[in-house]
Amino acid sequence: MTEGIDWHVFNATASGRPPRRIISRAIAAAGGDRPGRVALDIGAGGGSDALEFVRHGWTVHAYDIDDTLASRLVENERMAGTLRFHHTDATTVERFPTADVLYSGHALPMLGPEGLAQTWPRLVDALRPGGIAAVDLFGDRDTWADRDDIATLDQRQIDEMFRGFSVLHREVRDEDGRSWVGKKHWHIITVLARKL
């Protein structure tokens, strides 16, 4: 994992943001709010996205190395679904629960190149046939492409990751902006795909 980032401060600040639009797209692509639906949220942070699945009646297994989300579990009690928080590094998980949706917003790159390479096949194995992956990846034009601790990928590598999927939607953000550590160039590839 990336060193020197205070994830608790970052996650606490971000916990009040609204859920991302890709959550509703992933839920719709997975067949909606039917009973028994399960999602994995890798790098759940402050929990805004995980809790959106829960509002729709899903069971969510949320993984994060920071425990900010633990303070929000009381919210889970008032919702239709269930949130199961796993305070752990996703790279150490040998087997993930079977899921209908795999979601990760900006967190998979933070596993590092080796961590992503070893964790991605386990996540794909956990996804049911017909299940939906909704993930953000960092492209090779991102400012952090020269860092050894963050996974950035070229188009060929991303295509290889999604072999065995049908890509439903793909969005690219390739622009200057800001991060929690200052100015940077963002090259983010957001992929919504169905496992074949």
C-alpha positions as CSV (number, residue, x, y, z in Angstrom):
1,M,0.0,0.0,0.0
2,T,1.0,3.6,-0.5
3,E,3.1,5.0,2.3
4,G,2.6,8.4,4.0
5,I,-1.1,8.9,3.3
6,D,-3.3,9.4,6.3
7,W,-6.2,7.4,5.1
8,H,-8.3,8.1,8.2
9,V,-8.3,11.8,7.5
10,F,-8.9,11.3,3.8
11,N,-11.8,8.9,4.4
12,A,-13.4,10.9,7.2
13,T,-13.4,13.9,4.8
14,A,-14.9,12.0,1.9
15,S,-17.5,10.1,4.0
16,G,-20.1,12.8,3.5
17,R,-20.0,12.8,-0.3
18,P,-22.9,11.4,-2.3
19,P,-22.6,8.0,-3.8
20,R,-21.1,7.8,-7.3
21,R,-23.4,7.4,-10.3
22,I,-21.7,4.1,-11.3
23,I,-23.3,2.5,-8.2
24,S,-26.8,2.9,-9.7
25,R,-25.5,1.7,-13.1
26,A,-23.9,-1.4,-11.5
27,I,-27.1,-2.2,-9.6
28,A,-29.2,-1.9,-12.7
29,A,-26.8,-4.0,-14.8
30,A,-26.8,-6.7,-12.1
31,G,-30.6,-7.0,-12.3
32,G,-31.7,-4.4,-9.7
33,D,-32.8,-4.8,-6.1
34,R,-33.7,-8.5,-5.9
35,P,-33.3,-10.2,-2.6
36,G,-30.0,-11.9,-1.8
37,R,-27.8,-9.6,-3.8
38,V,-24.2,-9.3,-2.7
39,A,-21.5,-6.7,-3.5
40,L,-17.8,-6.5,-2.7
41,D,-16.5,-3.0,-2.1
42,I,-12.7,-2.9,-2.2
43,G,-11.2,0.2,-0.5
44,A,-14.6,1.2,0.9
45,G,-13.1,4.3,2.6
46,G,-15.8,6.3,4.4
47,G,-18.5,4.1,3.0
48,S,-20.7,6.4,0.9
49,D,-20.7,3.9,-2.0
50,A,-21.0,0.8,0.2
51,L,-24.0,2.3,2.0
52,E,-25.8,3.0,-1.3
53,F,-25.8,-0.7,-2.1
54,V,-27.1,-1.3,1.4
55,R,-29.9,1.3,1.0
56,H,-31.0,-0.9,-2.0
57,G,-31.2,-4.0,0.1
58,W,-27.9,-5.5,-0.8
59,T,-25.4,-7.3,1.5
60,V,-22.1,-5.6,1.1
61,H,-18.7,-6.9,2.1
62,A,-16.6,-3.7,2.5
63,Y,-12.8,-4.0,2.7
64,D,-10.5,-1.2,3.9
65,I,-7.2,-0.9,5.8
66,D,-8.7,2.1,7.6
67,D,-11.6,1.8,10.1
68,T,-13.4,5.0,9.3
69,L,-16.4,3.0,8.0
70,A,-16.8,1.2,11.3
71,S,-18.2,4.4,12.9
72,R,-21.0,4.4,10.3
73,L,-22.2,0.9,10.9
74,V,-25.1,2.2,13.0
75,E,-26.5,3.7,9.8
76,N,-26.6,0.2,8.4
77,E,-29.1,-0.8,11.1
78,R,-31.7,1.6,9.6
79,M,-31.3,0.3,6.0
80,A,-32.8,-2.6,4.0
81,G,-29.5,-4.4,3.4
82,T,-26.5,-5.4,5.5
83,L,-23.0,-4.0,5.6
84,R,-20.2,-6.4,6.7
85,F,-17.0,-4.4,7.3
86,H,-13.7,-6.2,6.9
87,H,-10.9,-4.1,8.5
88,T,-8.1,-5.6,6.4
89,D,-5.8,-5.2,3.5
90,A,-7.6,-6.8,0.5
91,T,-4.3,-8.2,-0.7
92,T,-4.3,-10.5,2.3
93,V,-7.7,-12.0,1.6
94,E,-7.3,-15.5,0.1
95,R,-11.0,-16.0,-0.8
96,F,-13.7,-13.3,-1.2
97,P,-17.4,-14.1,-0.7
98,T,-19.3,-14.9,-3.9
99,A,-20.8,-11.7,-5.3
100,D,-23.1,-10.2,-7.9
101,V,-21.1,-6.9,-8.1
102,L,-17.5,-6.1,-7.6
103,Y,-17.0,-2.4,-7.0
104,S,-13.8,-0.4,-6.3
105,G,-13.6,3.3,-6.7
106,H,-10.0,4.5,-7.1
107,A,-8.7,1.9,-4.7
108,L,-7.4,-1.0,-6.8
109,P,-4.4,1.1,-8.0
110,M,-3.4,1.7,-4.4
111,L,-2.8,-2.0,-3.9
112,G,0.3,-1.5,-6.0
113,P,1.3,-3.4,-9.1
114,E,2.1,-6.7,-7.3
115,G,-0.9,-6.4,-5.0
116,L,-3.3,-5.7,-7.9
117,A,-1.8,-8.6,-9.9
118,Q,-2.4,-11.1,-7.1
119,T,-5.7,-9.8,-5.9
120,W,-7.6,-9.2,-9.2
121,P,-7.9,-13.0,-10.1
122,R,-9.3,-13.7,-6.6
123,L,-11.9,-10.9,-7.1
124,V,-12.8,-12.2,-10.6
125,D,-13.2,-15.7,-9.1
126,A,-15.6,-14.4,-6.5
127,L,-17.8,-12.7,-9.1
128,R,-20.7,-14.9,-10.3
129,P,-21.1,-15.6,-14.0
130,G,-23.2,-12.6,-15.3
131,G,-21.9,-10.5,-12.3
132,I,-20.8,-6.9,-12.8
133,A,-17.4,-5.3,-12.2
134,A,-17.5,-1.6,-11.7
135,V,-13.9,-0.4,-11.1
136,D,-11.6,2.6,-11.5
137,L,-8.0,2.0,-12.8
138,F,-5.2,4.5,-13.3
139,G,-3.8,4.8,-16.8
140,D,-0.3,5.2,-18.0
141,R,-0.6,9.0,-18.4
142,D,-1.5,9.5,-14.7
143,T,1.0,11.7,-12.7
144,W,1.6,8.6,-10.5
145,A,2.6,6.4,-13.3
146,D,6.3,6.7,-12.2
147,R,5.6,5.5,-8.7
148,D,6.4,2.0,-7.8
149,D,3.7,1.7,-5.1
150,I,0.7,2.6,-7.3
151,A,-0.5,0.4,-10.1
152,T,-0.9,2.2,-13.4
153,L,-1.9,0.3,-16.5
154,D,-1.7,0.8,-20.3
155,Q,-4.6,-0.1,-22.5
156,R,-3.3,-3.6,-23.3
157,Q,-3.0,-4.4,-19.6
158,I,-6.6,-3.2,-19.0
159,D,-7.9,-5.2,-21.9
160,E,-6.2,-8.3,-20.5
161,M,-7.8,-7.7,-17.1
162,F,-11.2,-7.8,-18.7
163,R,-10.7,-10.9,-20.8
164,G,-13.7,-13.0,-20.1
165,F,-15.9,-9.9,-19.6
166,S,-18.3,-8.0,-21.8
167,V,-17.5,-4.3,-21.4
168,L,-20.8,-2.4,-20.9
169,H,-19.5,1.1,-20.3
170,R,-16.1,2.7,-20.3
171,E,-15.2,6.2,-19.3
172,V,-11.8,8.0,-19.4
173,R,-10.8,11.0,-17.3
174,D,-7.6,12.4,-18.8
175,E,-7.2,15.9,-17.3
176,D,-5.3,18.1,-14.9
177,G,-6.8,18.4,-11.5
178,R,-6.2,18.1,-7.7
179,S,-5.7,15.2,-5.4
180,W,-5.4,15.1,-1.6
181,V,-1.7,15.7,-2.0
182,G,-1.9,18.6,-4.4
183,K,-2.0,19.1,-8.2
184,K,-1.8,16.1,-10.5
185,H,-2.8,14.8,-13.9
186,W,-5.6,12.3,-13.6
187,H,-5.8,9.4,-16.1
188,I,-8.6,7.3,-14.7
189,I,-10.3,4.5,-16.7
190,T,-13.7,3.6,-15.2
191,V,-15.0,0.2,-16.5
192,L,-18.4,-1.3,-16.1
193,A,-18.3,-4.9,-17.3
194,R,-20.3,-8.2,-17.2
195,K,-18.5,-11.4,-16.4
196,L,-19.2,-14.0,-19.1
